[in-house]
Amino acid sequence: MNLFKYFREEIIAVLGRLDLPQGLDTSKVTAEPPREESHGDVATNAAMVLSKGAGMKPRELAEKLAAELRGHQAVAAVEIAGPGFINLRLVESFWAERLAEILKEGAAYGNSDMGGNAPVNVEYVSANPTGPMHIGHARGAVVGDVLASLLAKAGYAVTREYYINDAGSQVDVLARSAHLRYREALGDTIEIPEGLYPGEYLKPTGAKLAEMHGDTFKDAPESEWLPQFRLFAVDAMMDMIREDLAALGVKHDVFTSERGLVETGKVDAALDFLAGLGQVYEGVLEPPKGKVLDDWEPRPQTLFRATAFGDDVDRPLKKSDGSWTYFASDIAYHLDKYRRGFPAMIDIWGADHGGYVKRMQAAVKAVSEGGGDLDVKLCQMVNLMKGGQPYKMSKRAGTFVTLRDLVDQVGKDVVRFIMLTRKNDAHLDFDLDKVLEQSRDNPVFYVQYAHARCHSVLRHGAQALDSADLSGPALAAGPLARLTDPAELAVIKVLAGWPRLVESAAEAHEPHRVAFYLNDVAAAFHGLWNKGKDDTQLRFLIEGDAELSLARMALVRAVADVIASGLAVFGVEPVKEMR
């Protein structure tokens, strides 16, 4: 249960029973945690936002609403704050019911039907198939993958997609680079000129080409080998990318080829469709504002009316040689997604594509005739650090640290968790020293240690309580009303906030909120543990009081279940013992 959604509905129901004007707009009524814990458990702005429509002062309406809410079975006290905010304090039995709910549902706790099984397409990674992925790609991969899992938990029908950029000039460069490695495999001494890919990752591709073709294409003109070398090299790079993603725990449902869109005529068809809507014209653009370009000259171009859909300028669809721009292919791709049944699309891009967002959102509005929506999440750079200094782990890729190198050194679970410890549009320092140390400064360790600690307590509890059934469903039927200490109730309240967090984070497309929440859960549990060290009456196992011990085992089990539920969204395996 999202308890805040529940109380919002209860408040609106109470408003319906008051003598108020018909047709009040309750869409802005909220029920949420108070800004300060001391103010209560649930705060509502109902009197503030409805007073004008009700023809009453906020305080007057608040008094009427508060009088009714005091009779609610789950409400222990109602307080009016300031000009009309209402704070509710809930009865202890309500929190015992939430704890039982967690124990019955286990790691499924927090699952929501908010999405109504609506289809959502999440496209992420989509790295050029020209080499291994770097740690910047790792961040986009994790953000996209965890966001997809979060949306699925919130009730959406999610499709994970990868767009293969295999139709541009970069794949011709890849083919030429592969040809050099092919010649090298045949015994030639090579030098890699400026502009080709220097990484050693192409050596196996060159060797395989040499095995397949012998010296057939060693001295042949480029026109004879480029098309097939391009296809083979792209396939080889995509195999490597899939393997790297698998090592990170990322798997896509759909791979869409740009080349496939071009060759099947979908780009031409999409631009014809856009022209049929009256959104394509021949015109001359103004020179870029604030820039002096010696080689710029006004010329007629085929343009998309992007400004009609919120962009700053209209955008070219054709290059000077008459071929389509990358933007034209991207329009076709997003139209294809829309026609496949995805009015809701989310793209995860690197921050260097920030200037591309408005035009793409404008294009989606245009080709979907207002029926589609595109949200773009930009991922800022990741700085790999060791000993306080920038760190390079491998030269295999030529000039950058690969995703695979990082996963091999610290493990996929660490990479996945750390990539979400900051919002996607903020720079992230990935400190190799910190992520491997066992301290509170390591967020992965801090959360995993809480989960392992819970299972350690449960193992001791099973022994102390004569092998009692400490499974979630059994504990849910136990004496949960014995949990009355404020410190215990505080932990339950944090746990009961998980369903709201799932829904709000999914709605905002912000998976990093899960990392922050798990840190809060871990902090609450570690805090309760430490209080038990100082106050023997707060220990999890109380000699001579099996009933209270069972109730506390229930609380510990619930903490483990909620952490496991959150880590499942992250694609991280919760540990039961720390090494």
C-alpha positions in Angstrom: 0.0 0.0 0.0 1.1 3.5 -0.9 -0.1 4.9 2.4 0.1 8.5 1.2 -2.1 7.7 -1.8 -4.5 5.9 0.5 -4.8 8.9 2.8 -5.2 11.3 -0.1 -8.2 9.2 -1.3 -9.5 9.1 2.3 -9.2 12.9 2.6 -11.0 13.4 -0.7 -13.8 11.1 0.5 -14.1 13.1 3.7 -14.3 16.3 1.6 -17.2 14.8 -0.3 -19.1 14.4 2.9 -18.7 18.0 4.0 -21.2 20.7 3.0 -19.1 22.2 0.3 -19.9 23.4 -3.2 -20.2 20.7 -5.9 -17.5 20.1 -8.4 -14.5 21.2 -6.4 -11.3 20.5 -8.2 -9.3 18.2 -5.9 -6.5 17.5 -8.4 -4.0 19.6 -6.4 -4.8 18.0 -3.0 -1.7 16.2 -1.7 -1.0 13.8 1.1 2.7 13.4 1.8 5.3 13.1 4.5 5.6 16.3 6.6 8.8 18.4 6.1 9.8 17.6 9.7 9.1 14.2 11.3 8.1 15.9 14.6 5.0 17.3 12.8 3.4 13.9 12.3 3.1 11.1 9.8 1.0 12.6 7.0 0.5 16.2 5.9 -2.2 17.5 3.6 -2.7 20.8 1.8 -6.4 20.2 1.2 -7.7 23.2 3.0 -5.1 25.5 1.4 -5.8 24.6 -2.2 -9.6 24.2 -1.8 -10.5 27.2 0.4 -11.1 29.6 -2.5 -13.4 27.2 -4.4 -15.2 26.4 -1.1 -15.7 30.1 -0.3 -14.0 29.7 3.1 -10.8 30.8 4.8 -8.2 28.0 4.8 -8.2 27.8 8.6 -12.0 27.5 8.7 -12.0 24.7 6.1 -9.1 23.0 7.9 -11.1 22.9 11.1 -14.1 21.2 9.4 -11.8 18.7 7.7 -9.8 18.0 10.8 -13.0 17.3 12.8 -13.9 14.6 10.4 -10.4 13.1 10.1 -10.2 12.7 13.9 -12.8 10.0 13.6 -10.7 7.9 11.2 -9.8 4.6 12.6 -6.1 5.0 11.6 -5.7 8.5 13.0 -4.5 9.1 16.5 -4.3 12.9 16.4 -4.9 15.8 14.0 -3.1 19.1 14.2 -3.6 22.3 12.1 -0.4 24.1 11.3 0.1 27.7 10.1 -2.6 29.0 7.9 -4.3 25.7 7.2 -2.0 22.7 6.7 -3.2 19.6 8.4 -0.9 17.1 10.0 -2.0 13.6 10.9 -0.5 11.2 13.5 -1.3 7.6 13.0 -2.1 4.9 15.5 0.5 2.3 16.3 -1.7 -0.5 15.0 -1.6 1.1 11.5 2.2 0.6 11.5 1.8 -3.0 12.7 -0.5 -3.6 9.7 2.1 -2.1 7.3 4.8 -4.4 8.8 2.6 -7.4 8.3 2.0 -6.3 4.7 5.8 -6.2 4.0 6.3 -9.6 5.6 3.5 -11.2 3.5 4.7 -9.7 0.2 8.5 -10.0 0.7 10.6 -8.7 -2.1 7.4 -8.0 -4.1 6.6 -5.3 -1.6 6.3 -2.0 -3.4 4.9 -3.5 -6.6 2.3 -1.1 -8.0 -0.4 -1.1 -10.7 0.1 2.7 -11.2 1.3 2.1 -14.8 -1.8 0.2 -15.8 0.3 -2.0 -18.0 0.8 1.0 -20.4 3.6 0.4 -22.9 6.8 2.3 -22.4 9.9 2.1 -24.6 13.2 2.7 -22.9 16.1 3.1 -25.3 19.6 3.1 -23.8 23.3 2.5 -24.4 22.9 2.7 -28.3 26.7 3.1 -28.5 28.2 3.3 -32.0 29.2 -0.2 -32.9 32.8 0.7 -33.5 34.5 -0.7 -30.4 34.2 -1.6 -26.7 32.1 0.5 -24.4 33.7 2.9 -22.0 32.7 3.8 -18.4 30.5 6.6 -19.7 28.4 4.0 -21.6 28.3 2.0 -18.3 26.4 4.9 -16.6 23.9 5.2 -19.4 23.4 1.4 -19.4 22.7 1.3 -15.7 20.5 4.4 -15.7 18.4 2.9 -18.5 18.3 -0.6 -17.2 17.3 0.4 -13.7 14.8 2.9 -14.9 13.2 0.1 -17.0 13.1 -2.2 -13.9 11.6 0.6 -11.8 8.9 1.3 -14.4 8.1 -2.4 -14.5 7.7 -2.5 -10.7 5.4 0.4 -11.0 3.1 -1.5 -13.4 4.2 -0.4 -16.9 4.8 -2.8 -19.8 8.4 -2.0 -20.5 10.5 -2.7 -23.6 14.2 -2.3 -23.4 15.7 -1.2 -26.8 19.1 -0.6 -28.3 19.5 1.5 -31.5 22.4 0.3 -33.6 24.0 3.3 -35.4 25.3 1.3 -38.3 24.5 3.5 -41.3 26.9 6.5 -40.9 30.5 7.3 -41.9 31.8 5.9 -38.6 31.2 2.3 -39.7 33.1 2.9 -42.9 36.0 4.0 -40.6 35.5 0.8 -38.7 35.7 -1.2 -41.8 39.0 0.5 -42.9 40.4 -0.1 -39.4 39.4 -3.8 -39.6 41.1 -4.0 -43.0 44.3 -2.8 -41.5 44.1 -5.5 -38.8 43.2 -8.1 -41.5 46.5 -7.1 -43.3 48.4 -7.3 -40.0 47.0 -10.8 -39.5 48.4 -11.8 -42.9 51.9 -10.6 -41.9 52.0 -7.0 -43.0 53.5 -4.4 -40.8 50.9 -1.6 -40.4 50.7 1.9 -39.1 47.4 3.2 -38.1 46.8 6.7 -39.6 45.0 9.5 -37.9 41.2 9.1 -38.1 41.1 5.3 -37.8 40.5 3.3 -34.7 43.8 2.3 -33.0 42.6 0.0 -30.3 43.8 -3.6 -30.2 40.2 -4.9 -29.8 40.1 -5.1 -33.6 42.9 -7.7 -33.8 40.6 -10.7 -33.4 38.3 -9.3 -36.1 41.2 -8.9 -38.5 42.4 -12.4 -37.7 38.9 -13.9 -38.3 38.7 -12.0 -41.7 42.1 -13.4 -42.7 40.9 -16.9 -41.8 37.8 -16.4 -43.9 39.2 -14.7 -46.9 42.9 -15.5 -47.0 44.8 -12.8 -48.9 41.9 -12.2 -51.4 41.3 -8.6 -50.2 44.9 -7.8 -49.1 45.7 -5.5 -52.0 42.2 -5.3 -53.5 40.6 -1.8 -54.1 38.5 -0.6 -51.2 35.3 -0.8 -53.3 35.6 -4.6 -53.4 36.0 -5.3 -49.7 34.4 -2.3 -47.8 30.7 -3.4 -47.8 31.4 -6.9 -46.5 34.1 -5.8 -44.1 31.7 -3.2 -42.8 29.0 -5.8 -42.1 31.3 -8.3 -40.6 33.0 -5.7 -38.3 29.7 -4.2 -37.1 28.5 -7.7 -36.2 31.7 -8.5 -34.4 31.5 -5.2 -32.4 27.9 -5.8 -31.5 28.8 -9.3 -30.3 31.4 -7.7 -28.1 29.0 -5.0 -26.9 26.4 -7.6 -26.0 29.0 -9.6 -24.0 30.1 -6.5 -22.2 26.5 -5.6 -21.4 25.9 -9.1 -20.2 28.8 -8.8 -17.8 27.1 -5.7 -16.4 23.8 -7.5 -16.1 22.1 -5.6 -19.0 20.0 -7.3 -21.6 17.9 -5.6 -24.2 14.6 -6.9 -25.7 15.0 -5.3 -29.1 17.9 -4.2 -31.3 16.9 -1.9 -34.1 19.4 -1.2 -37.0 19.7 2.2 -38.5 20.9 0.6 -41.7 17.8 -1.6 -41.7 15.6 1.5 -41.5 17.4 3.1 -44.5 17.5 -0.1 -46.6 13.8 -0.8 -46.1 12.8 2.7 -47.1 11.5 3.7 -43.7 13.6 6.9 -43.7 12.2 8.1 -47.0 8.7 7.1 -46.0 8.9 8.9 -42.6 10.1 12.1 -44.3 7.3 11.8 -46.9 4.8 11.4 -44.1 6.3 14.5 -42.3 6.0 16.4 -45.6 2.5 15.3 -46.0 1.7 16.9 -42.6 3.0 20.2 -44.0 6.1 20.2 -41.7 8.8 20.1 -44.4 9.8 23.0 -46.6 12.7 24.4 -48.7 14.2 27.5 -47.0 17.4 29.3 -45.9 18.5 29.3 -42.3 20.0 32.3 -40.5 23.7 32.0 -39.5 24.2 30.6 -36.0 23.7 33.3 -33.4 26.9 34.5 -31.7 29.2 32.7 -34.0 31.3 33.8 -36.9 31.9 31.0 -39.4 34.2 31.8 -42.4 32.8 28.9 -44.4 29.1 29.6 -43.7 27.0 30.6 -46.6 23.3 30.8 -47.0 21.8 28.1 -49.2 18.4 26.5 -49.8 17.9 23.5 -47.6 15.2 20.9 -46.9 14.0 21.9 -43.4 11.7 20.5 -40.7 9.5 23.1 -39.1 10.9 22.3 -35.6 10.0 25.8 -34.3 6.3 24.9 -34.7 6.8 22.2 -32.0 8.9 24.1 -29.4 12.4 24.0 -30.9 14.6 27.2 -31.2 15.2 26.9 -35.0 14.1 24.8 -37.9 16.3 21.9 -38.7 18.0 20.5 -41.9 16.9 17.2 -43.1 19.4 16.8 -46.0 23.1 17.3 -46.3 24.7 19.4 -49.1 25.3 16.2 -51.1 21.5 15.4 -51.0 21.7 12.5 -48.6 19.6 12.5 -45.4 21.1 13.9 -42.1 21.4 11.8 -39.0 18.4 13.7 -37.7 16.3 12.4 -40.6 17.2 8.9 -39.6 16.4 9.6 -36.0 13.0 10.9 -37.0 12.3 7.7 -38.9 13.4 5.6 -35.9 11.2 7.4 -33.4 8.2 7.2 -35.8 8.9 3.5 -36.1 8.8 3.2 -32.3 5.6 5.1 -32.2 4.0 2.9 -34.8 5.1 -0.2 -33.0 2.8 0.9 -30.1 5.0 3.1 -27.9 3.4 6.6 -27.4 5.7 6.9 -24.3 9.4 6.9 -25.1 12.4 7.4 -22.9 15.9 7.9 -24.4 19.1 7.8 -22.3 21.8 9.9 -23.9 25.2 11.2 -23.1 25.4 14.8 -21.9 27.2 15.7 -25.2 23.9 15.2 -27.0 22.1 17.9 -24.9 21.7 20.2 -27.9 19.8 17.5 -29.7 17.0 17.1 -27.2 14.6 19.9 -28.3 14.7 19.0 -32.0 14.1 15.3 -31.3 11.2 16.1 -28.9 9.8 18.4 -31.6 10.1 15.7 -34.2 8.2 13.2 -32.0 5.4 15.6 -31.5 5.2 16.2 -35.2 5.3 12.7 -36.5 3.0 11.4 -33.8 0.6 14.3 -34.4 0.7 15.1 -30.7 0.1 11.5 -29.6 3.7 10.7 -28.6 5.9 11.8 -25.8 9.7 11.7 -25.6 11.6 12.1 -22.3 15.4 12.3 -22.7 17.6 11.7 -19.7 21.1 13.0 -20.1 24.0 11.2 -18.4 27.0 13.3 -17.3 30.6 12.1 -17.4 32.1 9.5 -15.0 35.5 10.3 -13.7 37.4 7.2 -12.6 39.6 8.0 -9.6 42.2 6.1 -7.6 44.3 7.6 -4.8 42.6 10.9 -5.5 43.9 11.0 -9.1 42.3 10.2 -12.5 43.0 6.6 -13.3 43.5 4.6 -16.5 43.2 0.8 -16.2 43.8 -0.4 -19.7 45.1 0.6 -23.1 43.2 -2.2 -24.9 40.7 0.3 -26.3 43.4 2.8 -27.3 42.4 6.0 -25.4 39.7 5.2 -22.8 38.8 2.8 -19.9 36.4 0.1 -21.0 33.2 -0.9 -19.2 34.5 -4.5 -19.1 37.7 -3.5 -17.4 35.7 -1.7 -14.7 33.3 -4.6 -14.1 36.2 -7.1 -14.0 37.9 -5.1 -11.3 35.1 -4.2 -8.9 32.1 -6.5 -10.0 28.9 -5.7 -11.7 26.9 -5.1 -8.6 29.2 -2.4 -7.4 29.2 -0.7 -10.8 25.4 -0.8 -11.0 24.9 0.6 -7.5 27.5 3.4 -7.7 26.2 4.7 -11.0 22.9 5.5 -9.3 24.4 7.3 -6.3 24.1 10.6 -8.0 21.4 12.0 -10.3 22.1 11.2 -14.0 22.7 14.9 -15.0 25.4 15.4 -12.3 29.0 14.5 -12.7 30.0 11.3 -10.9 33.4 10.5 -9.4 33.9 6.7 -9.4 36.5 6.2 -6.7 38.1 2.8 -6.9 39.5 3.0 -3.4 36.2 4.0 -1.8 34.1 1.4 -3.5 36.3 -1.4 -2.3 36.6 -0.3 1.3 34.3 -1.5 4.1 33.0 1.7 5.6 29.9 3.9 5.7 31.5 6.1 3.0 31.0 3.2 0.6 27.3 3.2 -0.1 27.3 -0.3 -1.6 28.9 -1.8 1.5 26.6 0.2 3.8 23.4 -1.1 2.3 24.7 -4.7 1.7 26.0 -4.8 5.3 22.6 -3.9 6.6 21.1 -6.8 4.6 23.8 -9.2 5.8 23.4 -8.0 9.4 19.6 -8.7 9.2 20.3 -12.3 8.1 22.9 -12.7 10.9 20.3 -11.6 13.4 17.7 -14.0 11.9 20.2 -16.9 12.1 20.8 -16.2 15.8 17.1 -15.8 16.3 16.3 -19.2 14.9 18.7 -20.8 17.3 17.6 -18.7 20.4 13.9 -19.3 19.7 14.1 -23.1 19.3 14.1 -23.1 15.5 10.9 -21.0 15.3 9.5 -20.3 11.8 11.0 -16.9 10.9 9.7 -16.8 7.4 7.8 -13.6 6.4 4.3 -15.0 6.3 4.8 -16.7 9.7 6.2 -13.6 11.3 3.3 -11.5 9.8 0.9 -13.4 12.0 3.0 -12.8 15.1 2.7 -10.3 18.0 3.6 -7.2 16.0 1.7 -5.0 18.5 4.7 -5.5 20.9 6.7 -3.1 18.7 6.0 0.2 20.5 9.4 1.8 21.1 9.7 5.1 19.0 13.0 3.8 17.5 11.2 0.6 16.3 8.3 2.6 14.9 10.7 4.9 13.1 12.2 2.0 11.2 8.7 0.7 10.2 7.8 4.2 8.9 10.9 4.3 6.7 10.0 0.8 5.3 6.4 1.8 4.7 7.6 4.6 2.5 8.9 2.2 -0.2 5.7 1.9 -2.2 5.4 5.7 -2.5 9.1 5.9 -3.4 8.6 3.4 -6.2 5.7 5.3 -7.7 7.2 8.8 -7.4 10.6 7.7 -8.7 9.0 5.9 -11.6 6.7 8.9 -12.4 9.7 11.3 -12.4 12.0 8.8 -14.3 14.6 9.2 -11.5 16.0 5.8 -10.5 18.7 7.4 -8.3 16.0 8.0 -5.7 16.1 4.2 -5.0 19.8 4.5 -4.0 19.1 7.4 -1.6 16.1 5.5 -0.1 18.1 2.3 0.4 20.8 4.4 2.2 18.0 5.7 4.5 16.8 2.2 5.2 20.3 1.0 6.0 20.9 4.1 8.3 17.6 3.5 10.2 18.5 -0.2 10.8 22.1 0.4 11.7 20.9 3.1 14.1 18.5 0.7 15.8 21.3 -1.8 16.1 23.5 0.7 17.8 20.8 1.7 20.2 20.5 -1.9 21.2 24.2 -1.9 22.1 23.6 0.9 24.5 20.2 -0.1 25.8 19.8 -3.8 26.4 16.0 -3.5 26.3 16.2 -2.6 22.6 18.2 -5.6 21.6 16.6 -7.9 19.0 16.6 -10.9 21.2 15.3 -10.5 24.8 16.0 -13.4 27.1 12.8 -14.5 28.8 10.5 -12.7 26.3 10.0 -14.9 23.3 7.0 -12.9 22.1 8.9 -9.6 21.9 11.9 -11.3 20.4 9.6 -12.7 17.6 8.2 -9.3 17.0 11.7 -7.9 16.6 12.6 -10.8 14.3 9.6 -9.6 12.2 11.0 -6.1 12.0 14.5 -7.4 11.0 13.0 -9.7 8.4 11.0 -6.7 7.0 14.2 -4.6 6.7 15.9 -7.4 4.8 12.8 -7.8 2.5 12.7 -4.1 1.6 16.4 -3.8 1.0 16.1 -6.9 -1.3 13.2 -5.3 -3.1 15.2 -2.2 -3.8 18.3 -4.1 -4.8 16.2 -6.2 -7.2 15.2 -3.0 -9.0 18.9 -2.2 -9.2 19.7 -5.7 -10.6 22.0 -6.2 -7.6 22.2 -9.5 -5.7 21.6 -8.9 -1.9 24.2 -10.6 0.2 23.4 -12.6 3.3 27.0 -12.7 4.6 29.8 -10.3 4.3 33.2 -11.7 3.3 
